[in-house]
Amino acid sequence: MVEFGQHINFQGIGFKSAGDHPRRAPTEVKISVFDSLTNTWREIGFRKLQFGLAAWKCIAFPELAGSTTSVLFHFVNHHGLNEIQLGEIIFYHM
């Protein structure tokens, strides 16, 4: 989970693979934002992440926009490992 010190608006989310151990990269992610009016989490997207074996590869999803104080990520790795590693999570602003 990523918590911000204030309410933010973002116009997309990106993920960058790490520079080592490419099999640790997640293969899919479910993204939810916290809705402070209803005090609940609202899913904004589910995406497959296709990093391949590339180091520092960036995948952007400009359609995943939101307005919130917290974002929850549920990552899955289908490479048969119990570890997940990312280089960056990027929030895009206009």
N, C-alpha and C positions, 0 to 999 in steps of 0.2 A: 504494500500500500504506500502511496505517496501522499503525504499531507502537506498542504500549503499553509502559510501563515495568514492568508486572506483568501477571499473568493477570487478565482481566476476564470478567464474565458480562454479557451484554446480552439484553434481551427485545424487540428490534425495531430496525430501522434506518429512517432517514428521509433524504430528500434535498430540498434547497431550491434552486430555480432562482436564478440571479443576477439582479441588478436591471437589467441592460442586455444587449443583444445576445441576445435569446431564441433565435435560431436556433443559437447555440453550445451550448445545453443538450443533454445526452445524451438519446438516445431509448431506450436499453436498457442494462442492467447485469447482469453476472454477478458474484456475490459468493462468495468462498471464505474459509475460516478455516484458520489453521495448526494442525495437530494435532501437538503436541510429543511425544506418545507414539510416533507412527509417522514423525515428521519429514517429513510430507507435507501438501499442501493438500487440503482437502475442500470441495467446492462445497455451499453451503447454499441457493442460489437464483439464479434468473434472472428478471428482471422487465422489462417494458416501462415506460418512464417517459413519461407523458403530461402534460408541463408546458404544452402549447399555446404561446401567446405571452405567458403570464402572468409578470410579474416577481415574485420572492420567493414563488412558489407552493411549498408544502410537500406532499410525498407521503410517507406513512408506510406501512411494511410491518411491523406488529407480529408477524407470523408468522415473521419471519426472526430467530431467536434463536441464540445461540452462546456458547461459552466458549473463550477463546483469548488469545494474546499479540499476534496480528497478523491483520489483515483485508485481503484483496486484492480490489480492485475492477477489473473490466475494463469500461470504458465504451465505447459506440459511439454515433456521431452519424450519423443517416441524412438529415441536411439538406444533404448534399453539401459540408460544410465539413471542414477538417482540424483544427479547433479544438474543444475541449470546455471548457465553463465551468460551474461550479456555485457557488452561494452558500454552501452548508453540507452536510456529512454529519453526521447526528445519530444517536447511539447512545442508545437508551432503556434505562433501568434501572428495575426495580421496587423 
